[in-house]
Amino acid sequence: MLLAVAIMVMTVAVVASVVVPLMRTARPLPERGAFDRAVYRDQLRELERDVARGLIDAREASTARLEIERRLLAADVKGESAEQQSAANPRLAVGLALGLPMAAALIYLALGAPGVPDQPFAAPAPDAAPGGGNGMAGHADFAASAAKLERDLSANPADAEKWLLLARTEAELKQWQKSADDYRRAMSLMGGGSELASAYGEMLVMAADGIVTPAAHQAFKAALAHDPADLAARFYLALAEAQAGNAKGAIEMWQKIAADQPNDSELRAELRRRIEEVASLAGIPAPTLPPPSSAAAAPPGPSAQDIASAQQMSDEDRQTMIRSMVARLAARLESQPDDLEGWLRLARAYDVLGERDKAVAAYERARRLKPDDPRIAAAIAGAAAPPPTVGSPPGALPGPTAQDIADAQQMSDSDRQAMIRSMVERLATRLQSQPDDLEGWLRLARAYGVLGERDKALDAYEHAQRLLPAGSDQRPAVAAAIAQLKAK
């Protein structure tokens, strides 16, 4: 009897551990970048405590601090957007609550042996090794990846992407000089660029125990020639000035970097500490950090170098780069929720990526900031439209290619507007021969709304409304867009 009660209690506990999370409402997960920055901030504080207690000498402290700062820089630039946990699903929860115990009982009756007496616990195997920590497992994974990449490159030494991946892997393994050598190989094959030159210089600094060597200095200069806003290059060139005895020059350069960071950036706190340290050594007062500039509040768009790099990427790598940029914009908007243009840009980016739920959510955030804008209501209706099915008519208007984007970067405003209108008119022409393409009409309506052509947008939405089934979930959104356009 006691055994039966124990089994019942265990069953309830296991089922509850599965079912209870499904009954909870959605809540935002913490941003991965924020977690990383918190860890690095704690590491810096712990390092300062060790120095104060005399547990570590100044040279070792400088090297350790530089490594933590390197990771803090990377976390600040490449933050990831917060996702949300799945919403509550009561039906699934009830199904699991009933199904799991029944399935377990059926499996045991089919495969188990209820009548066999219990066996004593076996002693652990003599050669069983205790489980290693996550850090060791991660190190082993990186080491295995590096070994595989080295084998691949011995057979194909002209593969620039693999040289780059090997360099990054060796950086995680703290094999600084090997990483620098492989970055140099990647640069020779890929033709340089801001990110490669900056990473190469950073590895040279780490290999030299935190000293910005002449070769590293030259690499950072090359990075700034490609991209004057390169964060790592600017930081290390300021460090080079401090190491050369030019404390005022270093402080001035770090002040400019601080002005480009949001007020809540962890990098600003680290820059403040650096400035105070250098000022103290030079015997001069440490200035306060300048307030963030207006440019620091705006989410950055793709640079000309980003576009040029995208031209050389595979489709998969280009998609990864785009998603990374979108994730940075989304993360920045969480701390700047009143940026209307930022939310609109994020919504359009999600729409292009096909992530319609996220696009609609971003448009909704924009609508809360400007509820009377009919263009936003029209965009929500278009983004909420169902994707084309297998039976949709062929010839859907393709999205802009990397070449289209690069060409648009070089156009005047009038030429760019003419190109956009040409693409919209091509879509309108195609729909005359494919009048049942619901997705096409919604896209056309949204495009006309963005261009400010209210009458054409209204006609397209009304055509789409006639195509929508009576019980469609999209009818309210389309009706709201039509009402907004008519009221304008």
C-alpha positions, 0 to 999 in steps of 0.5 A: 500500500505504501508503495502504491501511495509513493508511486502516486505521489511521484506521478503527480509531482512529475506531471505537475512539473510538465503541466504547470509551466504550460498553464502560465502566461507568457513572460519575457525571457531575459536578454542573453546579452544582459546576462553576459554583461552582468557576468562580466561586470561581476568578474571585474568587481571580483578582479578588483577585490583580488588586486586589493587583497594582494592575491594577484599582481598588477601585470596579471590583473591587467591581462585578466581585465583586458580579456573581460573588457574584450568580452564586454565589448563583444556583448555590447555590440552583439546583444541578442533580443529577448524572446518570450516563453510560449503562452499558456495552453490549458488544453495541452496541459490537461491532455498531458496530465491525463495522457502521461500517467496512462502512457507510462502504465501501458508501457510498463505493462507491455515492456516491464515485469511487475511480478519480478522481485526487486534487484539490488542496486549495482555498484558503479562501474569502476571505469565510470568517470564523474561528469565534467563541468560545462566549462570543460565540455565547452572547451572540448567542443571548441577544441574538436571544432578547431581540429576539424577545421584544421583538417578541412583547411589542410585539404582546401586552404583557400576557404576564407570562411573556414579560416575566419571560423577557425580564428574565432574558435581559437579565440574562444580557446584563448590561443591568441597568436594562432587566432591572429595568424588565422585572421591574417589568412582570412584577411588575405583571402577576403580582402580585409574589412573593418571587422576582420582588421579589428579582430586581428588587432585585438588578437595581437593585443591579447597575445602581447599581454594587453600591449597594443603592439605596432602591428595591432595599432596598424590593424586598428587604423586599417579598421577605422579606414573602413569604418570610422565607427568601429568600436573595438578599434577606437577602444584599443587605439585609445588604450595605445595612447594611454600606454604611450603616456598620452593620458589626455589623448586617451581620455578624450578618445574614450570620452567620445566612445562613451558619448556614442553609447546609450546611458544604460550601456555597461561599456560606459561604466567600464570606460568610466573606470578606465578614465579614472584609472588613467587620470589617477596615474597621470595625476590629473582630474578625471572628467565626468562622462558626457551624456549620450549623443542623439546618435547613440539613441538611434538604432544603427542601420547597415553600413556600406561595409555591411552591404558590401560584405553581404554581397560575398556571403552565402545565402545562409550567412547573409540571413544570419547577418540580417537576423543579427542586425534585427536582433540588435535593433530589437534589443535596443528598442526594449530600452528605448520604447518610445522610438516610433521610427525604430519600431516601424523599422523593426516591424518591416524587417520582421515582415521581410524575414517572414516572421509575421507574428513579430512584425505585427507585435512591432507594428502594434508597439508603433501604433500605441505611440501614434494611434491615429496613423492610418499607415500603421493600421494598414501595415498591421493588416498587411503583416497579419495576412496569411502567407501564400499557400501551395496553391497561390498563383506563381510569380509573387513579387520577390523581395529586394536582393542584396544587389538591390539594396546596394544599388539603392544605397547609391541612389538619390532620394528621387531615384530611390523613390522612383525605383520603389514606385516601379516595384509597386506598379509591377505588383499592381500590374501582375495583380490585374492578371491574378485578381485572386491573390489575397496576399498580393492585394494586401501587400499592394495596399500596404505599399500604397499606404507607405507611399501616401497614396490613400485612394489606391491603398483603399481600393487595394484593401477593399479588393482584399476584403472581398477575397477574405472568407467570412470567418477569417481572422484577418477581416477585423484588421482589414476593416480597421485599415479601411476605416482609418483610410476613409477617416483621413 
